[in-house]
């Protein structure tokens, strides 16, 4: 189960649905699993730069936050995705 602090259930459900969507596309991409992980890191950097462009902080601050969130996501159980991946 996701352990996301005091996050409400609807937000946890949206996170799970997005994660399942990403996993499905990664599996269908033809990339090796570790190459797909590399793509997630690249996507995280791109999202961080977009956030910085929108005023969320400096590029360095946003990149550091993205790295922390990626690491936090790695501590979560993937069992929650079974509901979406069937």
Backbone as CSV, one residue per row, in Angstrom:
resi,resn,N_x,N_y,N_z,CA_x,CA_y,CA_z,C_x,C_y,C_z
1,UNK,0.833,-1.179,0.000,0.000,0.000,0.000,0.881,1.248,0.000
2,UNK,0.437,2.262,-0.672,1.185,3.510,-0.665,1.199,4.111,0.733
3,UNK,2.346,4.621,1.147,2.501,5.262,2.452,2.800,6.728,2.204
4,UNK,1.809,7.487,1.883,2.034,8.860,1.454,1.563,9.870,2.483
5,UNK,2.163,9.791,3.662,1.905,10.749,4.727,0.404,10.886,4.977
6,UNK,-0.083,12.114,4.966,-1.491,12.374,5.238,-2.281,12.623,3.958
7,UNK,-1.834,12.058,2.853,-2.472,12.307,1.568,-3.860,11.650,1.526
8,UNK,-4.822,12.384,0.982,-6.177,11.846,0.926,-6.262,10.702,-0.087
9,UNK,-7.261,9.869,0.099,-7.417,8.652,-0.702,-7.563,8.960,-2.195
10,UNK,-8.265,10.014,-2.544,-8.453,10.358,-3.958,-7.108,10.666,-4.619
11,UNK,-6.250,11.371,-3.915,-4.924,11.695,-4.470,-4.081,10.422,-4.590
12,UNK,-4.136,9.563,-3.595,-3.414,8.288,-3.659,-3.916,7.475,-4.858
13,UNK,-5.219,7.463,-5.080,-5.780,6.746,-6.230,-5.264,7.322,-7.548
14,UNK,-5.173,8.636,-7.643,-4.660,9.263,-8.873,-3.187,8.915,-9.088
15,UNK,-2.415,8.903,-8.014,-1.009,8.511,-8.123,-0.889,7.064,-8.592
16,UNK,-1.690,6.193,-8.020,-1.662,4.789,-8.413,-2.064,4.593,-9.864
17,UNK,-3.092,5.302,-10.293,-3.553,5.192,-11.680,-2.485,5.697,-12.650
18,UNK,-1.835,6.817,-12.327,-0.780,7.334,-13.189,0.397,6.366,-13.227
19,UNK,0.785,5.847,-12.076,1.904,4.903,-12.030,1.597,3.660,-12.863
20,UNK,0.376,3.147,-12.774,-0.007,1.979,-13.563,0.049,2.300,-15.052
21,UNK,-0.417,3.480,-15.430,-0.384,3.917,-16.826,1.065,3.957,-17.333
22,UNK,1.941,4.519,-16.521,3.353,4.620,-16.895,3.963,3.220,-17.037
23,UNK,3.656,2.338,-16.108,4.190,0.971,-16.173,3.711,0.275,-17.445
24,UNK,2.434,0.390,-17.758,1.903,-0.246,-18.973,2.630,0.263,-20.216
25,UNK,2.841,1.557,-20.301,3.529,2.123,-21.466,5.008,1.723,-21.490
26,UNK,5.626,1.656,-20.323,7.023,1.236,-20.261,7.172,-0.206,-20.747
27,UNK,6.257,-1.069,-20.322,6.323,-2.470,-20.740,6.085,-2.620,-22.237
28,UNK,5.249,-1.763,-22.788,4.936,-1.829,-24.218,5.977,-1.122,-25.085
29,UNK,6.918,-0.419,-24.478,7.869,0.401,-25.231,8.926,-0.401,-25.976
30,UNK,9.149,-1.613,-25.553,10.218,-2.412,-26.140,11.569,-2.174,-25.496
31,UNK,11.618,-1.270,-24.530,12.852,-1.017,-23.796,13.059,-2.084,-22.731
32,UNK,14.305,-2.320,-22.393,14.599,-3.155,-21.233,14.113,-2.417,-19.989
33,UNK,13.834,-3.145,-18.932,13.285,-2.512,-17.730,14.197,-1.417,-17.212
34,UNK,15.523,-1.647,-17.242,16.425,-0.634,-16.707,16.522,0.580,-17.632
35,UNK,16.303,0.392,-18.927,16.243,1.528,-19.841,14.988,2.364,-19.567
36,UNK,13.894,1.689,-19.239,12.668,2.402,-18.892,12.879,3.231,-17.624
37,UNK,13.625,2.705,-16.668,13.930,3.451,-15.455,14.732,4.705,-15.801
38,UNK,15.680,4.574,-16.726,16.442,5.735,-17.191,15.504,6.790,-17.771
39,UNK,14.523,6.344,-18.549,13.549,7.277,-19.127,12.757,7.980,-18.030
40,UNK,12.432,7.291,-16.946,11.710,7.930,-15.840,12.553,9.048,-15.237
41,UNK,13.849,8.822,-15.094,14.731,9.859,-14.569,14.791,11.070,-15.488
42,UNK,14.859,10.810,-16.797,14.862,11.903,-17.768,13.547,12.678,-17.688
43,UNK,12.437,11.949,-17.589,11.132,12.598,-17.473,11.042,13.422,-16.195
44,UNK,11.603,12.904,-15.100,11.592,13.651,-13.840,12.359,14.957,-13.987
45,UNK,13.490,14.919,-14.679,14.262,16.134,-14.904,13.473,17.125,-15.748
46,UNK,12.821,16.632,-16.788,12.021,17.513,-17.646,10.872,18.142,-16.857
47,UNK,10.208,17.361,-16.013,9.131,17.907,-15.184,9.664,18.951,-14.217
48,UNK,10.829,18.690,-13.642,11.428,19.644,-12.706,11.759,20.958,-13.414
49,UNK,12.272,20.877,-14.626,12.607,22.097,-15.366,11.337,22.866,-15.732
50,UNK,10.278,22.160,-16.075,8.998,22.813,-16.365,8.474,23.493,-15.098
51,UNK,8.571,22.822,-13.966,8.137,23.413,-12.697,8.942,24.671,-12.395
52,UNK,10.235,24.618,-12.647,11.078,25.797,-12.429,10.646,26.937,-13.339
53,UNK,10.369,26.623,-14.601,9.904,27.648,-15.540,8.604,28.297,-15.067
54,UNK,7.798,27.543,-14.321,6.513,28.040,-13.846,6.623,28.664,-12.457
55,UNK,7.863,28.841,-11.968,8.060,29.566,-10.720,8.113,28.730,-9.457
56,UNK,8.268,27.423,-9.576,8.294,26.569,-8.387,9.628,26.602,-7.652
57,UNK,10.610,27.240,-8.225,11.932,27.316,-7.616,12.989,27.390,-8.691
58,UNK,14.227,27.407,-8.252,15.316,27.408,-9.223,15.390,26.028,-9.879
59,UNK,16.050,25.937,-11.031,16.228,24.608,-11.637,16.892,23.620,-10.675
60,UNK,17.855,24.097,-9.915,18.545,23.217,-8.959,17.614,22.756,-7.847
61,UNK,16.792,23.679,-7.323,15.833,23.316,-6.265,14.822,22.306,-6.774
62,UNK,14.305,22.545,-7.959,13.295,21.638,-8.522,13.898,20.277,-8.836
63,UNK,15.137,20.260,-9.352,15.807,18.988,-9.637,16.050,18.207,-8.345
64,UNK,16.447,18.906,-7.289,16.670,18.247,-5.992,15.360,17.681,-5.447
65,UNK,14.273,18.429,-5.567,12.957,17.940,-5.118,12.541,16.722,-5.937
66,UNK,12.776,16.764,-7.247,12.438,15.624,-8.104,13.216,14.382,-7.665
67,UNK,14.482,14.552,-7.364,15.296,13.410,-6.927,14.780,12.849,-5.601
68,UNK,14.429,13.742,-4.666,13.877,13.273,-3.377,12.582,12.507,-3.585
69,UNK,11.711,13.024,-4.473,10.429,12.359,-4.712,10.619,11.014,-5.408
70,UNK,11.563,10.941,-6.356,11.847,9.655,-6.994,12.310,8.632,-5.963
71,UNK,13.207,9.062,-5.086,13.704,8.154,-4.040,12.578,7.760,-3.093
72,UNK,11.706,8.694,-2.761,10.566,8.382,-1.904,9.647,7.377,-2.589
73,UNK,9.428,7.564,-3.872,8.599,6.618,-4.620,9.176,5.223,-4.630
74,UNK,10.494,5.126,-4.615,11.150,3.817,-4.614,10.927,3.069,-3.295
75,UNK,10.531,3.772,-2.244,10.283,3.119,-0.955,8.852,2.603,-0.851
76,UNK,8.021,2.933,-1.814,6.606,2.541,-1.771,6.425,1.108,-2.284
77,UNK,5.415,0.463,-1.803,5.089,-0.879,-2.277,4.378,-0.793,-3.617
78,UNK,4.756,-1.632,-4.549,4.106,-1.670,-5.858,2.809,-2.472,-5.819
79,UNK,2.484,-3.075,-4.681,1.262,-3.879,-4.583,0.013,-3.083,-4.930
80,UNK,0.016,-1.789,-4.656,-1.150,-0.961,-4.926,-1.491,-0.942,-6.423
81,UNK,-0.504,-1.175,-7.270,-0.749,-1.113,-8.720,-1.572,-2.288,-9.231
82,UNK,-1.681,-3.336,-8.480,-2.443,-4.499,-8.929,-3.883,-4.141,-9.254
83,UNK,-4.440,-3.172,-8.568,-5.815,-2.760,-8.831,-5.963,-2.183,-10.240
84,UNK,-4.928,-1.545,-10.737,-5.008,-0.917,-12.054,-4.451,-1.813,-13.153
85,UNK,-3.483,-2.658,-12.834,-2.845,-3.494,-13.850,-3.610,-4.790,-14.081
86,UNK,-4.409,-5.175,-13.099,-5.242,-6.375,-13.225,-4.470,-7.568,-13.570
